[in-house]
Amino acid sequence: MKGLHVYGVSHFRGDKQILDNASLLVPAGELSCLLGPSGCGKTTLLRLTAGLERLQTGKILIDDLVVADENLHVPTELRGIGLMFQDYALFPHLSILDNVTFGIRGVSGTEARRRAMEMLDQVSMTDHASKHPHMLSGGQQQRVALARALAPLPKLLLLDEPFSGLDANMREQIREETLSVLKQSGVATVMVTHDPEEAMFMADRIKILGTNGRMLQTGRPHDIYFHPQHRLVAKMFGLMNRFESVVDGGYVDTPLGRLRAPEFEEGQQVEVLVRPEGVLLVSDGGDGVPVEVQSTHLLGHDNIVRVRLTNDIENDANKNELYVRVHHAFEPELSRMITAGVDSRYTFIYALKKNRAENTDPAIRADRSKLHSSKSMRLEIEP
């Protein structure tokens, strides 16, 4: 198979384990994003693939050729890869054309320059070929770095936080341009990012690493977002409303209503996570739970609304609040009473601990259900 195949990579620095049996598959023409919190091993996995660090355990293949295992280490320059880092690493003393030409090997100088100009044309930088890096903006330097990485016709392209140095507006434009160029090239690409939105935009597949260096989930962006297999995966995409409950008759009770939980044992303690867009606000009453709007913040494409549950028996406002994402104009008076429900598509349930034997006693289940439907079901906001 053309592309990248990483088998069971584990890596230590001293006594600290950075990666734990991490594997990934990236076919030619596909862009995969490594997403995860800081320190989870994303960049280490990229560096091992590039040959910048020696592999300790596992195996790495590029186009079906082994480039690293416990006994083999093919040098970086012989792996057929293109590299692009956060700071772009352009040579300040070379012109833009010479920067792009630098990595092209095995052809005449004339052919190398032709190839470099071809790549600069793909990224709309031919008019700047004679300039030096300090004369360019950050977005222009990013384009040049991409052209330089692709000019040698690599089998694999590795990108480490390539858009982190750009402002928000420029980042969106450059991401789209970069994605177009990469799709035209047909090269297998691995991009490291800590930005979930960026991963959703760029990736054909997302590979999520946890804090323990293990691969938590791999899948298409839609699957990762709507079917997170781990609580850390669900929490990776921004604000999350969290509360606890107990499974009763295949359901769990929440402040916003009952949710089906058929895959859990009776009496199982669970954590319920609800995305802000999963809380549905109705301004003309209805069957929902009464809430009171505390604040609303327009973000341009949507609103983040903070509401308070008004039928709660406790008075601690911090424990009674929910965050709601509204994808339309929302300008209620702050004192206006509205109701809220829940969309199960944005709701995820995870076991908190293994069920105890006494939970099978009907009386105990009833007592626990009553307890968790009141004091224990307090809302927490997970950033």
Buried (B, 14 or more C-beta within 10 A) or exposed (E): EBBBBBBEBBBEEEEEBBBBEBBBBBBBBBBBBBBBBEEBBBBBBBBBBBBEBEBBBBBBBBBEEBBBBEEEBBEBEEBBBBBBBBEBEBEEEBBBBBBBBBBBEEEEEEEBBBBBBBBBEBBEBBEBBEBBBEEBEBBBBBBBBBBBBBBBEBBBBBBBBBBBBBEEEBBBEBBEBBBEBBBEBEBBBBBBBBBBEBBBBBBBBBBBBBEEBBBBBBBEBEBBBEBBBBBBBBBBBBBBBBBBBBBBEEBBBBBBBBBEBEEBEBBBBBBBBBBBBBBBBEEEEEEBBBBBBBEBEEEEEBBBBBBBBEEBEEEEEEBBBBBBBBEEEBEBEEEEEBBBBBEEEBBBBBBEEEBEEEBEEEEEBEEBBBEBBEEBBBBEBBE
